[in-house]
Amino acid sequence: MPVYVLGDRPVRRPDDVHTLKISPVHEERRPWDGGRQRWSYELLRGDQLIFQGADLGSPPGRSADEIALHALIFLTLEPGDTDPEYFAGYTPEQREWCEQYAADLAMYTYDEYGTERRDLADFRIGQ
């Protein structure tokens, strides 16, 4: 399972580090959905689980590094970025996390020149 570490450089406190884990969901592909690959994810802050799910989909042939980037884009959306209904299922803890960390973590979707990254390979530490 690829693991991506996102945090301040240098890290000020261990709980400032976020870890994103991405893994393909091994299930029979359905012909009516274009053979899309499903992915599971976990986003942690320190050792605290913030989000987890298995509801990401991608066209066949996408890498885990690419999926990690797209997961991070969705997981760092804030109120005002999209419809309020998107946040209806958030727990109070997820809302608090969003207010405190989402904007900073979303910066990892861009490189040092402000260009949107193609993937998160630069932050991968595991297979």
C-alpha positions as CSV (number, residue, x, y, z in Angstrom):
1,M,0.0,0.0,0.0
2,P,1.6,3.3,-1.0
3,V,1.9,5.8,1.8
4,Y,2.4,9.5,1.4
5,V,3.8,11.8,4.2
6,L,2.7,15.4,4.1
7,G,3.9,17.8,6.7
8,D,5.9,20.9,7.5
9,R,9.5,20.7,6.5
10,P,11.0,20.6,9.1
11,V,8.1,19.1,11.1
12,R,7.4,21.4,14.1
13,R,5.4,18.8,16.0
14,P,4.8,15.1,15.2
15,D,1.0,15.7,15.0
16,D,1.6,18.2,12.2
17,V,2.4,15.3,9.9
18,H,-0.4,14.0,7.8
19,T,-0.2,10.5,6.2
20,L,-2.3,9.5,3.2
21,K,-2.7,5.8,2.4
22,I,-4.0,4.6,-0.9
23,S,-4.9,1.1,-2.0
24,P,-6.8,-0.5,-4.9
25,V,-10.0,-2.3,-3.9
26,H,-9.7,-5.7,-5.4
27,E,-13.2,-6.5,-6.7
28,E,-14.6,-7.7,-9.9
29,R,-15.0,-4.8,-12.3
30,R,-18.4,-4.1,-13.6
31,P,-18.7,-3.7,-17.4
32,W,-21.4,-0.9,-17.0
33,D,-19.0,1.4,-15.2
34,G,-16.3,1.4,-17.9
35,G,-14.0,-0.9,-15.9
36,R,-13.2,1.8,-13.4
37,Q,-10.8,0.9,-10.6
38,R,-12.0,1.5,-7.1
39,W,-9.5,2.8,-4.4
40,S,-9.6,3.0,-0.6
41,Y,-7.9,5.7,1.3
42,E,-7.0,6.8,4.9
43,L,-5.9,10.3,5.9
44,L,-4.3,10.5,9.3
45,R,-3.0,13.5,11.3
46,G,-0.3,12.0,13.5
47,D,-2.0,8.8,14.6
48,Q,-5.6,10.2,14.5
49,L,-7.7,8.9,11.6
50,I,-9.4,11.9,9.9
51,F,-11.0,10.3,6.8
52,Q,-11.3,6.8,5.4
53,G,-13.3,5.3,2.6
54,A,-13.3,3.1,-0.4
55,D,-15.3,5.4,-2.7
56,L,-12.7,6.7,-5.1
57,G,-12.9,5.6,-8.7
58,S,-10.5,6.0,-11.6
59,P,-10.2,5.0,-15.2
60,P,-8.1,1.8,-15.7
61,G,-4.3,2.3,-15.7
62,R,-4.0,5.2,-13.2
63,S,-1.2,5.0,-10.7
64,A,-1.6,5.1,-7.0
65,D,0.5,8.3,-7.1
66,E,-2.1,10.0,-9.3
67,I,-5.0,8.7,-7.2
68,A,-3.3,10.0,-4.1
69,L,-3.3,13.5,-5.6
70,H,-6.9,13.4,-6.5
71,A,-7.9,12.0,-3.1
72,L,-6.0,14.9,-1.4
73,I,-7.8,17.5,-3.6
74,F,-11.2,16.1,-2.5
75,L,-10.2,15.6,1.1
76,T,-9.0,19.2,1.5
77,L,-12.1,20.9,0.1
78,E,-13.4,23.6,2.4
79,P,-16.9,25.2,2.8
80,G,-17.2,27.6,-0.1
81,D,-15.2,25.4,-2.5
82,T,-18.3,23.3,-3.4
83,D,-21.9,22.7,-2.4
84,P,-22.7,22.7,1.3
85,E,-24.2,19.2,0.9
86,Y,-20.6,17.8,0.3
87,F,-19.9,18.5,4.0
88,A,-23.2,17.2,5.4
89,G,-21.7,13.9,6.5
90,Y,-18.7,15.4,8.2
91,T,-18.3,14.8,11.9
92,P,-17.6,17.7,14.2
93,E,-14.0,16.5,14.4
94,Q,-13.7,16.5,10.6
95,R,-15.1,20.0,10.4
96,E,-12.6,21.2,12.9
97,W,-9.8,19.5,11.1
98,C,-11.0,21.1,7.8
99,E,-10.9,24.6,9.4
100,Q,-7.4,24.1,10.9
101,Y,-5.5,22.1,8.3
102,A,-7.3,21.7,4.9
103,A,-5.9,24.9,3.3
104,D,-2.3,24.1,4.3
105,L,-2.5,20.5,3.2
106,A,-4.0,21.5,-0.1
107,M,-0.8,23.3,-0.9
108,Y,0.8,19.9,-1.5
109,T,-1.3,19.6,-4.7
110,Y,1.0,22.3,-6.2
111,D,4.8,22.3,-6.8
112,E,7.2,24.9,-5.7
113,Y,6.4,27.0,-8.8
114,G,2.6,27.0,-8.1
115,T,1.9,24.5,-10.9
116,E,-0.6,21.8,-10.1
117,R,1.2,18.5,-9.5
118,R,0.4,15.4,-11.7
119,D,0.8,13.1,-8.7
120,L,2.1,12.8,-5.2
121,A,5.1,10.6,-6.0
122,D,7.5,13.1,-4.4
123,F,5.9,12.3,-1.0
124,R,5.6,8.5,-1.3
125,I,7.5,6.5,1.4
126,G,6.0,3.1,0.9
127,Q,4.9,0.7,-1.8
